[in-house]
């Protein structure tokens, strides 16, 4: 299948690790030109050094700062001449029972997971409208589609991302703009492994509750992102796609194992 990503210009936020780093490699492998963005400049430099310097550039930025996001988009256009895909992937949670959630943490979670996505839309949309084409892609979460204990604020922010992408799709679909969301399920990341390590046989017990029998990887999400951003998905617009090993498809019920 021809994906049509050769020489397309892509911004990926949160590109220094995890899903973002896997996506950086995946888009670069398809011939895209990528501005890799992360707040951690040293980690970002390590992520891009393995990729062709002429096609992948690092840009350190705090995506919770609207001015820095405007600069990020302007830098991509100045470097590559256009912007085809805005992949808002940066995010993070502070798992806390709701009655213990402080207002400062509430604002940090909302800023990183929802405000930053809107800032990216606000900065990139004029560029894409002038081109007559463009694709917004955002990383949401299973917590944004259903409820997860201790993740009320994070889930609310990620649900907002899904709604925002649907609104952009319906408002601008007739002007060449697409907007979709990926909702990852349980992911095999260092923080999750560390948490599961505090339980007896925690990793295996957790994986058994995923219908597909394992946790997700950054590469699982990256492959979905590449497809949704590609010409092969040109009629997919306003979708929220679970990439979760069928967790979302399962009828929730109490688990005692």
N, C-alpha and C positions, 0 to 999 in steps of 0.2 A: 504494500500500500504506500503510495506517495503521500507524505505528510505535508509537503510544501513549506517546511520551516527553514530551508536554505536561505541564509542572509536576512531572515526576519530579525528584528531588533526586539529584545526581551529584557525587561527589568525583573530581577528576582530579589525580593527582600528576605532577610533571615537566611542568607545564602552561605553562611560560614559553616553550618553544621546541619546534621539531621536531614529532614525533608528538603530544605533549601539547597544543601550541598549536593545531595543526590540529583535534584532537579537541575542544578547548574551543569553537572556532568552530562545529564540526559539531553538538555537543550543544545549544549555545545556539540554533542555527538551527532545531532541532526543538522548541524551546519548553521545554527542560529548565532547571531552576535548578541552577547549578553553583557549587561551591566549588573554585576553582582554586588548586592548591598547588604551591609550588616553593621551593627554598632561596634562589634569587636574587630578592630582593624587588624590586629595581629593574626587572629584566627582566619579572617577573611583573606589575608595575603597568602596564607598557607593553602587555602581552598583553591585559589585561582592560579597558583604558580605551576600546577600540573597541566594547565590548559593553554591553548595558543594565545599568546599575548595580543595578537592583532585582532582577535575575535572576542576575547573576554577581558573586561576591565573591572577592577575593584573600586568601590566607592563607599567609604565609611560614612554612615549617617544614622541619626536617631529618627526613626520613622514616626515617633510620637510628636515630633516638632514639625508643624506644617511648613515652615519656611525651609527646613532642610529637605523636605519631600519635594517642594517646588524646585529646589536646586538640583536634586537627584534627577528629576525628569528632564530639566534643562540640560544637565550634563550628558544624559543618554542621547538626546537629540543632537547636541553639539558634537558628540563623539561619532555617532553613527548615521545621522541625517534624518532619522524618523523614530517612531516608537510603535511597534506592532502588538506587543503583549506586555501588559502590566500584571505581574504575578505577585500579589500581596500575600506572602507566606509567613512573615514574621508574626510571632504570637507567643503566648505563654500563660500559665495558670499559677495561682497560689491556692492550692487546695485547703479549704478552711470551712468548718461548719458555719452556716450562714449567720447564726447568732453571735459568732466570734469574729466575723469579717469586719475589719476596720475600714473607715471611709477612705483613708489614704490608699490602702490596698485596692479598694473598689475603683478608685480613679485610675490607678496604675494599670489594672487589668482592662478596664474599658478603653484607656488611651492606646494601649498596645494592640488590642484585639479588634477594636471597632473604629476608633477615631483615626488610627493610622491607615486603615483601608479607605475611609472616606477622603482623607487627605490625598491619597494616591489617585483616587477617581477625580477629585477636584483639579489636581495638577495635570493629569494625563488626558482627560476628556477633551479639552480644546485642541490638543495636538491631533488626537485621533479623528475628531470631527473635521478638522481641516484636511486631513488625508482622505476622509471618506471611508475609513476602515480602522479596526482595532479590536483587541480582545482583552477584557479584564478577567482575571482568574484569581480566586481567593481561597485560602485554606481555612475552612471552618472546622467543625469537629462533630463527632457523634453527640457530644454534649449540647451542641446547638440544635440538634434535631430531636433529641429526647432529654430526659433529666438524668443527672449524675450527682450522687451524693457528694457534698463538699465543693461543688463546682457551679453554684447558682449564678454567680456574677460572670464567670467565664462562659457558661452556657448561654446566658442572656446576650453577651457580646457576640458570640459566634452565631446565635440565631439572628442577630441584627445584621451580620455580614451576609447571611443567606438572603434576607429581605432586601438589603441594599443591592445585591447583584441582580435579583429579580426585577427590581425597579429600574435599574439601568438598562437591563435587557429589553424591557417593555417600552421604556421611554425613547431609547435610541436604536432599537433593532432595525428600524426602517432607514437608518442613516449609516448602516454598515458596522455597527458596534455590537459585539457579543459580550456577555458577562455570565460566568458560571462559577460554581463553588464546588470544591472537593471537601468531603467530610470524612477524614480519617477515623478509623476505629482504634482499638488498643494497639499501641505502637511499641516495638522493641527498641527502646531508647535507653541510654545509660541511667537517667533518673528513674524510669519505670523499673528497670532491672534492679536498681539499688533498693527501691521500695519493696519489690517482690521478694528480695533477698532477706527481708526482715520476717518473712513467714516461712514456716516449714514447707518445703517443696513448692514455694509460692509461684515460681515461673510456670511450672508444669500445671499446677492447679488452675492458674489464670488462663493459660492457653487452652485447656480443655473446655472452657466455657465459650470459646470462639468456635462457631460451627466449622470453620475451615481448619481448625486444629492448630493454629499458630498465631503469633502476634504479627502485625504488619511491619514492613520495613520502609525506609525512606525511598528505596527503589520502587516499591509498589505504588507509592503516591506520585513519584516522578513520572512513571510511565503513563499514569492517568492524566497528569498535567500536560505532558507533551501531546497526547492525543487531543485533549479538549482545546488546546491552543492552536491546533493544526487546522489546515484547510479541510482535512477529512471530517472534521466536526462542525462544518460551516452552518449546519441547520440545528445545532444544539445550542440553545440560548435560554438563559433564565433557569438552568437546571442546578440542582443540588445533588451531587453524585456521591453516595456512600462508597468508600473504599475500605471495607472493614471486615472482610471474611464472613459476611452474612450476619453480623451482629445486629444490624438495623432491621433485618428481615425476621428476626426471631421474636416470638411472643415473650415479653418479659414475664418472669415468674421468680419467686424466691429461690435462691440457691443454697443448698445446705452442705455441699461437698467442700 
